[in-house]
């Protein structure tokens, strides 16, 4: 397989992927079909869950799949299975072929993608993939101890695992990617307040559960006895997780297919200055803090794309079909076919600045520090107005200091205005939240953030 820097996992080796695809090709030819695409994958996921300062669950899962797409005279269809034995492979190929023959021809359907070379950073760490329940339990024990030391109650998860994804087709595509992943999340609960921290990393050694537990406990302590202040427009300091979950809501619109369908807020706005001069956004699968495969759902290499430059929307991403219709080249962001979405950037990097959060707070006369946001929903898709609530650490800033905790707010915020009003950026970090996928983003100081009501908790 033509992949530079490729790491192989014993969970699903390259040779096994090729063996499965060979059996699929043979089954296709037996039915008179040459053009096949196979997505082969496997994964392990082990989870240690804790609540009330006690580990109460440890589970492990191992799974595998094969997804076959057949192309027949301008028709295509997909069938999937978790059976990887010869009979299971034969059956899923026959199912894909049978479904494809029932479809109407698609005049915009392209032939299978061709062979390509894929380059990407190492994202498989054997020690993370093989982490034991005991190793996770010891990390959780230390985290719980930190929370108990603050007379609080801890709840959360620590998971580790690995995944393998391969794509092969009868036109020469042969891509393989192995990746490990660790995930630690903790909520620290006090009588009338809470704190939270979450991180993920391909290398579990990059996580520090004890440090995260101490941070969550400190937030719960510092936000005790929260007071209520009225709704209105405030200067806010958004920590990276809050930036991720709010700003991250807009990136599905950076799609050529969404533009063509006129369901993107970027319709008639490409090349226009929407945001502040300090906003630069990229899709970079090769960024050292990112994760994910170096190829897309059709086997096209992922390209680095400048989405926003100095506040100006420069580009969207293209799957093969959208690129063909637009007379340009695909960027390697397509989803597996058939689909109605087309493509989306999945390795977002928002360039950061040089202002630490502490300096943002010190330069704020009166404002609000926000740890995280949740229950975010879209109000206006073209103006990109979102609503949601703060949670697990909301603080009043006065005269350059965090003075006490606040009761949580509901907000209604236009994302275009938000990114026009960014006064300072911290260095970008890999951030995790609950409302969207992980991205590399900075903390932001933003003026005129619109809080509409207090949520009474």
PyMOL commands that set and color helices and strands:
alter all, ss='L'
color gray80, all
select helices_A, chain A and resi 14-30+86-102+126-129+133-148+204-206+209-222+240-253+256-260+320-326+357-362+415-420
alter helices_A, ss='H'
color red, helices_A
select strands_A, chain A and resi 3-4+36-51+54-72+75-81+118-119+153-169+174-189+194-201+232-238+281-283+305-309+312-313+348-350+366-380+385-398+401-405+409-414+422-425+429-431+439-441+444-454
alter strands_A, ss='S'
color yellow, strands_A
deselect
rebuild
show_as cartoon
